[in-house]
């Protein structure tokens, strides 16, 4: 696999990557859709990089309510580098949104400089912190959506953000509609009713996961 295509490994040659796989004791995990990839409650000390497919960072509260915190596409990062508290007894885990492969590495190996002070080690740390900063922006975006009071406002806010990211009037939702309801923390039936109203008012056009906003 060409790991150089992923941002966290950019600037690292193939031979250096092979050396890092051995030095950092990296391991490749394969997961079926719906399988748990990583559980924060287990206080893991690994960092995971999705190298194929996609995963979702999900939270289950004490009542079993599921909320999607973030979608992690190929090249995305999760784990010790972006920790979540489970002090209230909630379960936070990464689940495979579709069949995926994840490259795991020990967080301690990343943060502890090796004796040779290899340049590719420093580049990996720089890349990782840049990715973490990007994830922080994504979570900030989600806070922007959740701060809206009504389902209608949450949907329109999220759609506007997706349109800005896509750079055009049309965009494709990264989620199924059921997952979208989890993402905006609302009941799916109530969300579908609101989507129907938005379509009837001509504010939103939808075909599957393809969305177009009016105006």
N, C-alpha and C positions, 0 to 999 in steps of 0.2 A: 504494500500500500504506500502511496505517495503522501507521507505525513506533511510534507512541505506545503501542501495546499491549504493547511489550516493555520489560522493567524497565530496561534500559540507557538507554532514551530517555524514561523517565518524567519529567514535569515540563518537557519541551521541546515548544514549540508547533510546529504544522505549518510555519509560515513559517520559524521558526528551524531546523527540521530540513532544509528545502530549502537554506538558506544553508550549513548544516554539510556537506551532501552535496557541495556545490561546493568549500567551503573545505578540507575534509579529503580531497578527491579520492576519495570513496567509490565503490566499484564493486560491482555485483551479479553474482554468479556462479551459474550453474545447473548442477546435477550429477545424473547418473543414479545409481541404486543401485549401490554397489560402487566408484564412481569415487573417486580420491584428491582430497580437497578442499584439503588443506594438508599439507606435509611439513616436519617440524621439522629434518630433516637438511639442508635447503636454507638454513637460517639466515634464514628469512623475517623480515620486520620488520612484518608486518601483524597486525591483530586481526580475527577473523572473528566475526560474529554470525549464527547460524542464524535465518532469518526464516520459513522454511517447511520442513516435513519434519523429519528428524533425522539426526544424524551420530554416529559413534563414534570415540573416541580410542583407537587401537590401537598395540601395540608388537610388532615382529617381532624375535626374537633371531637370533643368527648361524646357528642351525639352521632358521630359518623358522617357529618356533613362534609362534603368534598369541595375544596376550593383549589383552583389552579393558580399558582403564584407566578409561574413563568414557563414558557415553552423553550426547550433547549434544542436548537437545530444542530446539524453537523458542524463541528468546529467549536461548539459552545462548551462552556466549562461549568462544573458544579463541584460541591464537596467542601472540604475544610477551608478553602479560599473564600467561601461566601457562606458562613455558618448561619444557622437559624436556631433560635431558642425553642425548646419544648417545655419550658418551665410550667406552663399551664396544663400539661398533660396531653397536648395536641401531638399528633403524629405527623411528621414532615418527612416526605420521601420523594425520590425520583423514580418515576415509572416510565416504562417504554411506551411511547405514544404510537409506535409502529415498530416492526422488527428493527433492532439497532445493534450497533457494536460500540463499545466504550473502551477507551484505553485508560487504565488506572495507573496512578503513580503515587508513591508515598509523599505526603506533604513535607515531611521532615527532610527528605532527600532534596527537595526543591529549595527549601529555605536555608539549608546548611551548605555552605560553600565547600566544594571538594578541595582536596589538598593541592590539586593542579591548577585551581582557579581558572577552569576552562572558560573560554570566551562564549561557547555555546550555552553554558550554564547561566551566565549573566544574561544572555539574550532571552533565554526561556523565562527567567524571572521578570524581565522587562515586559515581555509579551503577555505574561500571565496577569500582571497588574493592570495592563492596558485593557485586557478582557474583563477583569473584575470591575473596572471603572465603567465599562460599557454596560455591564449587567446592572450596576447601580442605577444607571440612567433608565434602563428598561423597567426596573422596579419603581422608580420615581414616576414613570409614565403610568404604571398601573395605579399608583396612589392618586394620580390626577383623575383617572377614570372612576375609582371607588369613592372619591370625594363628592361626586355628583349625587344628588339626593334621590332622583327618580330613575326608574329603569330606562325611560326614554332618554334622559340626559346622559346616563352612562353609555347607552348604545351610540348616541350621536357623538359623544366625546371620543369614544373608542374608534368609531368609523373615521372621524376627522383626523385622528392621529395616524391611522392606517393609510389614509389618503396622502397625508404629508410625507409619510415614509416611502410610499410607492411613487410619489412625484407625478400623480395624474388623478383623474376623476375616478378611475376604476382600480380596484385592488382585489386580491384574493385573501379570504380569511385564513389564517394559519390553523384555525380550530374547526371542528364540527360545531353545529349549533348547540349540541348538548354541552360540549366543552366550553363554548363561549359563555353559556349561562353560569358554569362553574367559575369561569375567569372573572366575570363581573359580579359574582356572588349574589345570584338571584335565582328564583324559581324558573325552570325552563318553560313551563306553560305560560306564566305571566310574561316572560320575555317574548315568546312567540306571538302572543296577543299584541304586544307593543310593536313588534316588527310588522305585523299585518297592518296596524294603523299607519305606520310610517310609509308603507308601500301604497296604501290607499290614498294618502295625502300627497303622494308623488315626491316625497323627500328621499326615498331610498328605492333603488331597483335591485333585485336579487335574483340570481340564477345559480342554484346550488350554493357554493361558497364564494361565487363571484359577486361583488357588490359595486354599485355605482351610486354616488351621492349627487343629488340635484344641486345646482347652483355652485 
